Every structure is written in structure tokens, then in C-alpha cells.
Amino acid sequence: MRQLQNVAEQCAALATVPVIPAALVQNAINADPGGLQSLEEARRGFERDYLVRVLKITAGNVTQAARLAGRNRTEFYKLLDRHGLTPSAFKPAKD
């Protein structure tokens, strides 16, 4: 039960769209919880999680997100591109 909860929490934290993609769930299931990530993998994971969090806080506003992260917009866009993140995915849905 605990493993299922961990998978659900990880997927919810990493999802950039309202419906969690199957690939994200599969990656969470296949992750070796006892294994230790390399420093580079851990850094990439932290960086992506940080970008997702900043984009959620700013509702996808790149100017505000870059300011919060202490980066210029060009550099911030490069980071988003590196992690496959799209700012529009964080904008509130229009009713």
C-alpha cells in the first residue's frame, strides 16, 4: 500500500497536465527505491521538480517564474526546453 501511495504522490508532483500520462506512472513503478541515483540524475530531477513548482506558483507566467528563480527569461526558456516543460500547460484552464 505504501508503494502505491509513493507512486501516486510522485506522479502527481511531476505531472504537468491534468491527466497523468501512463509513461510517468510506468517510470515511477519501475524506479528502484533501494537504488541510489547518480548525482547528475538527482540534480536533473531536482531541477525539473523546481521548475514545475515555480511554474505552478506563477500559473505559467515565464517572466514571473524566471524572476522567482533568479534567472533571465532566455535562460529560463532553455531550462524549460531541456526538461520538456511547456509554460502553457500551467496556465489556468479557460471555462
C-alpha positions in Angstrom: 0.0 0.0 0.0 2.8 2.4 0.9 4.5 1.8 -2.5 1.2 2.6 -4.3 0.9 5.8 -2.3 4.5 6.8 -3.2 3.9 6.2 -6.9 0.7 8.3 -6.8 2.5 11.1 -4.9 5.4 11.1 -7.3 3.2 11.1 -10.4 1.1 14.0 -9.0 4.2 16.0 -8.2 5.7 15.5 -11.7 2.6 15.7 -13.8 2.4 18.9 -16.0 -1.1 18.1 -17.3 -4.4 17.4 -15.6 -4.3 13.7 -16.7 -1.2 11.8 -15.6 0.5 10.1 -18.6 0.9 6.4 -18.5 4.7 6.7 -19.1 5.1 8.8 -16.0 3.3 6.1 -13.9 5.4 3.4 -15.5 8.6 5.2 -14.7 7.5 5.7 -11.1 6.7 2.0 -10.8 10.0 0.9 -12.4 12.1 3.1 -10.2 14.3 1.2 -7.9 13.6 2.6 -4.4 16.6 1.0 -2.9 19.0 2.2 -5.5 20.9 5.4 -5.3 20.7 7.8 -8.3 23.8 9.3 -9.7 24.4 12.9 -8.7 23.6 14.1 -12.2 20.3 12.2 -12.2 19.4 13.7 -8.8 20.3 17.2 -10.0 18.2 16.8 -13.1 15.3 15.5 -11.1 15.5 18.4 -8.6 15.8 20.9 -11.4 12.7 19.6 -13.1 10.7 19.5 -9.9 11.8 23.0 -9.1 10.8 24.3 -12.5 7.4 22.6 -12.2 6.8 24.1 -8.8 7.8 27.7 -9.9 5.5 27.4 -13.0 2.6 26.2 -10.8 3.2 29.1 -8.4 3.2 31.6 -11.3 0.4 29.9 -13.3 2.8 29.5 -16.3 4.0 33.1 -16.4 7.5 32.8 -17.6 8.6 36.3 -16.7 7.5 35.9 -13.1 8.9 32.4 -12.9 12.3 33.5 -14.2 12.3 36.3 -11.7 11.5 33.9 -8.8 14.2 31.6 -10.0 16.7 34.4 -10.3 17.3 33.8 -14.0 16.7 35.8 -17.1 13.9 34.7 -19.4 16.1 33.4 -22.1 18.0 31.1 -19.7 14.7 30.0 -18.1 13.2 29.1 -21.5 16.3 27.0 -22.2 15.8 25.2 -18.9 12.2 24.5 -19.7 13.1 23.2 -23.1 15.8 20.9 -21.6 13.2 19.4 -19.3 10.4 19.3 -21.9 8.2 21.7 -20.0 5.7 24.0 -21.7 4.5 27.1 -19.7 1.1 26.9 -21.3 0.5 23.6 -19.5 0.5 25.5 -16.2 -1.9 28.2 -17.2 -5.4 28.0 -15.7 -8.0 26.4 -18.0 -10.4 28.8 -19.6 -14.1 27.9 -18.8 
